[in-house]
C-alpha cells in the first residue's frame, strides 16, 4: 500500500495523501484518514478474492477426520476461487470506470 501511495504522490494526486483533514464522521473523529486510489482498492479486492491453488487446510482437516479422498476438494477449490477472482477483476474495472 505504501508503494501505491508513493505512486499517487508521483502522479500528483493530492487527494489520496491529504492527512490534514479534520472534522467528524458520524460522531467519530477523522484521524487524518485518506482516500484510497483505484489501484489500492484493486489490490485489496484481489487479495480478498484469493486465488487458491491447493487448499492445504481443508485437505488436512479431511485427512484428520478420516476422509477416503481428502484431495478431492482441489479441483472445486480452484474453480471456485478462479471465478471469485474473475468477479473481483470485473467489479474493479466497472467501479474504476465509474470513478473516472
N, C-alpha and C positions, 0 to 999 in steps of 0.2 A: 504494500500500500504506500509506503514511503517513496518507493521508486515511481509509482504512478503519480503521487503528489508532486514529485520533482519534475515529472514530465509536464504537468499542468503549469508549473511555475515557468518552465522553459517556453511554453506556448503563450504565456502571458495571460492566462485565465485567472484573474484575481479572485473571482467569486468562489473558487474552490479552496482558497487558502485564507479567507478572511476569518481571523481568530479574534478580532476586536469587537465583534457583535455583542451587544448587551441587551438585556430585557428578559422577559419571562415567556415561557411557552406553557400555557395551561397550568400556571402555578409553579412550574419548575424553572429553575434558573438556567439560562442559556450559558453554559460554561465554555464559551469560545467554540461552539460546535461549528463544523464546517460542512459544506455541501459536497457530496460525493460526485465525481465525474462519471460519465458513461463507462469509461474503461474500468473504474473502480467497481461499479455495480456489476459489470460483466464478469470481472474476476470473482466477485463474491458469489454470484449466481452459479458460475461454472464450478466453483469449489463446492458449493452445497449440492449440486446435482450429482457430483462424484461418480464418474465412470469407474466402475469396479470390475476388474478383470477376474480376480479369484477371490470369492467371499470366504476368506480363511476362517473367520469366527463362526460362521454358520456351519461350515464343514466340521470344525472342531466340536461344536455342540451336537451335531447329528452323530458324529462318531462316538462322542461321550455317552450319548443316550441309546446306543446300540442300533443305529440305522443300518439297514442292509447295504445301502449305497449312499454314503454321505456326500459323494461328489456329484450327485445327480442335480444339484442346485446350480452348478456352474453356468450351464447354457441359459437357463431362465434369468439368472442374475445379470449376465452380460446383456441379454436382450432388454431387460427392464431398465438397467442403468444407461444403456445406449439411448433408448427412447427418452428418458428423463433429461439426458444431456442435449439431445436434439431439440426438445421442447424448450430447454433453457436458452439455447442459442437463438431460436426463433423469437422467443419472448424478448431477449435483449435487443435483437435487431429491430423489432417493432417498437419497443419503448424508446430506443435510441433515435429513431426517426421522429417520434412524437416530440421529443425534447429539442430537436434541432430547429 
